[in-house]
Amino acid sequence: MKIDAKRFDRTIRIERVIEHLNARGTPTGTDWSLVATLRAQLVQGSTSELLRTVGQVAEAGLTFRTRYHDGITTSDRLVYDGQELELVEVRELGRRQGLELRTKTQVAS
């Protein structure tokens, strides 16, 4: 699979949660740390409406393609255009040539 870098017209950030510990080793809080800033292609955006017991929730998702970056997992998050998005799938394209990152965010309606 050939990755066409000319299509990478968006900038995304990958962030990972870090846990703060006090002197005794007890967790005192969490924060997000920058893992990578990548150029990416926005492949698609989708919205699906789900009926929940609390009410109606719109679940929006974006899919990005980018060059391969080792270590990105679904426990990380993706930040695009000021939005913090949950990574729901990280798929390798080719043999370490690229990644497809599928995200979701929930917005109460």
C-alpha positions in Angstrom: 0.0 0.0 0.0 1.4 3.4 -1.0 0.8 6.3 1.4 0.2 9.6 -0.5 1.7 12.3 1.8 0.1 15.1 -0.4 -3.3 14.1 1.1 -2.1 14.8 4.7 -3.7 18.2 5.0 -4.8 18.1 8.6 -2.8 18.3 11.9 -3.7 15.9 14.7 -2.2 15.4 18.2 -2.0 12.0 20.0 -2.1 12.3 23.8 -1.6 9.7 26.5 -2.9 9.9 30.1 -0.3 10.1 32.8 -0.9 9.5 36.5 0.5 11.9 39.1 1.8 10.2 42.4 2.5 11.8 45.7 5.6 11.0 47.8 4.0 7.8 49.1 3.1 6.5 45.6 -0.6 7.2 46.0 -2.3 8.5 42.8 -3.2 12.2 43.1 -4.6 12.9 39.7 -4.2 12.4 36.0 -3.2 14.6 33.1 -2.7 14.2 29.3 0.7 14.3 27.8 1.6 14.8 24.1 2.9 11.7 22.4 3.0 12.9 18.8 1.9 15.7 16.4 1.1 14.2 13.0 0.0 15.2 9.6 -3.1 13.3 8.6 -5.8 12.8 6.0 -9.4 13.1 7.2 -11.0 10.0 5.5 -14.6 10.2 6.7 -16.9 11.6 9.3 -20.1 9.8 10.5 -22.8 10.4 12.9 -25.1 7.7 14.4 -27.9 8.4 16.8 -28.3 6.1 19.7 -31.2 5.9 22.1 -30.0 5.6 25.7 -31.9 5.3 28.9 -30.8 8.8 29.9 -31.9 10.3 26.6 -30.9 10.6 23.0 -27.1 10.8 22.4 -25.5 11.6 19.1 -22.3 9.7 18.5 -20.0 11.3 16.0 -16.9 9.7 14.6 -14.0 10.7 12.4 -11.4 8.5 10.6 -7.9 9.6 9.9 -5.0 8.2 7.9 -1.4 9.1 8.8 2.1 7.8 8.5 3.0 4.9 10.8 3.9 5.8 14.4 4.8 3.0 16.8 3.0 2.7 20.1 -0.4 4.4 19.5 -3.2 2.5 21.2 -6.9 2.9 21.9 -6.0 4.0 25.4 -4.6 7.2 23.9 -6.8 10.1 22.6 -6.7 12.1 19.4 -7.1 15.9 19.4 -8.3 17.5 16.1 -9.4 21.1 15.6 -9.7 21.6 19.4 -11.9 18.5 19.9 -10.7 15.6 22.1 -11.7 12.4 20.5 -11.6 8.8 21.9 -9.6 6.4 19.8 -11.8 3.3 19.2 -9.6 1.6 16.6 -6.0 1.8 15.5 -5.3 -0.2 12.3 -1.9 -0.7 10.6 -1.9 0.0 6.9 0.6 -2.1 4.9 3.7 -3.2 6.8 4.3 -0.2 9.1 3.6 2.2 6.2 0.6 4.0 7.8 -2.2 4.0 10.4 -5.9 4.4 10.2 -7.3 6.0 13.4 -11.0 5.7 14.0 -12.4 8.0 16.7 -15.7 8.8 18.4 -17.1 11.5 20.6 -20.5 11.7 22.3 -22.6 14.9 22.4 -25.8 14.9 24.4 -28.7 16.3 22.4 
